[in-house]
Amino acid sequence: MVILYVVSPIDGAPDFIPRIGRLDDLAVIWLAWTLLSRAPVMSDFFESVSKKGQVPTQSAHQTLGLNPGATPTEIKRAYRKLIRTYHPDKFVHMGPDYEKAASEKTQLIVEAYRQLQAATG
């Protein structure tokens, strides 16, 4: 996004104006960097990629992000949401490390769902 903004012909202040032309570009880059570095979106997933397969052990409820007294409907809803988020097909374009981490995360989610499904009947 930032690269497209820098090279786009539409600009807040045209780049041919000395000093001011690049100032708005730097402001957009700084804003994008700040927002993306603070975004908690899938931070545990990206941390697991950096650990290269070291998966922390968690309970089934924690894996699905549920409280211990969750109903079967809540369990199914959480399972489907997490599968949509971490499905390996969504990470193919990011490289084999991300795809492998997504596959491992998906396996954890499926196993947690099966455990909770068996426990609740």
Secondary structure, DSSP 8 states (H G I E B T S, - for coil): -HHHHHH-S--SS-TTSTTHHHHHHHHHHHHHHHHHHH--TTHHHHHHHHTTS------HHHHHT--TT--HHHHHHHHHHHHHHH-GGGGGGG-HHHHHHHHHHHHHHHHHHHHHHHHH-
